[in-house]
Amino acid sequence: MPETGKSSYLFSEQQIRLGFTLATTGMVVVLVVLLLLASARPQGRFRVLDGSAFQQQLTNATADLDGYQLLGGGRARIDIDRAMELLAERGLGAAGITAPEAP
């Protein structure tokens, strides 16, 4: 029969308590450090970007579009017939979507 006395354990009760105390303290320290890092203010400086490059690309991309009316505020209106033509040009029928048959 194996011995069940105090001397047969690999770790003593004091060592286990110390291990749990150190592990708990370590977890609390890690959480506090993570919270401090997450709440730290950024060190960079705010810089306003130059929108001219974006505006130039937008102008180039929309230069060949026609049949629409600009309404302001970044909105536009396009005629439904022209919209259907654009969809047909881009291969909408090839995707299996077809226009309904006229009665």
N, C-alpha and C positions, 0 to 999 in steps of 0.2 A: 504494500500500500504506500502511495506517495505521502510524503509528509505534508500536513496542512497547517503547519505553524507559521508564525510571522516571518521567519527567516527564509521561507521557500518562495516568496514573491520576488519578481524581477525588479519592481519599483516599489518604493515605500509610499505610504499614504501622504507624507509630506512632499515627496517629489511629484506626485500626481497633482496635488493642490497647487504647487508652485508652477507646474507646467500649464495648468488651466488659467492661472492668474496671469502668467506671462503671455499666453495666447490671447486672452481677452484684452489685456492692455495693448498688445501689438495691433489688434484689430481696431481698437478705438483710435490709436495714433494714426493708422493708415486712413481711416475715415475722416479724421480731422484734417489731415494733410490734403486729401482729395477735395474736401469741401473748401479749403483755403485756396487751392489751385483753381477750382471751378469758379470761385467768386472773385478772383483777382482781376483787376482792371487790365485791359489790353495795353500794351506798351507802345503800339504803333500810333501814328498820327493820321487823322482823317484827311483825305485828299480828294478833291472834286475831280471826277474823271472828265476828260474831254469827249463830248458826244459827237464831235464832227465826223470822226471815222465811222461811227455807227450810222449817222445820218447819210453819209456818202454811200455806204453799202446798201442801205435801205432804198435810196434813190436809184442806184444801179439795178437792184433786184426788181423794182417795180416800174422801171422805165418802159418795158414792153407791154405793160398791161393797159388795156383800154376798155371803155364801156362802163366805167364806174364814176361815181360822183363823190368827192370828198365832202364830209359833213363837218369836219373839225373835231378836235379832241381825240384824234386817232381813229375815228370811225369813218366808214365809207358805205355807200349804197351801190349795189350792182343790179342791173336788170336781170330778171329771172331767165330770159332767153339766152343772154350772154353767159350767165352762170352755167346753164346746161351745156352750152357749146364748150366751155372750158373743161367741164367734167368729161365730156365725150373725147376731147383732145387728149386728156390725160389717161385715157384707157379705162374709164369706169365700166364700160360695157364688157371689157375683158375680164373683170372681176366677177362676172355673173349677175350683175345688177343691170337691168334693162328698163327702159321707159315703158309705162303702161300703154297698152294699145288704145287707139282712139275708138270710140263707139260707133 
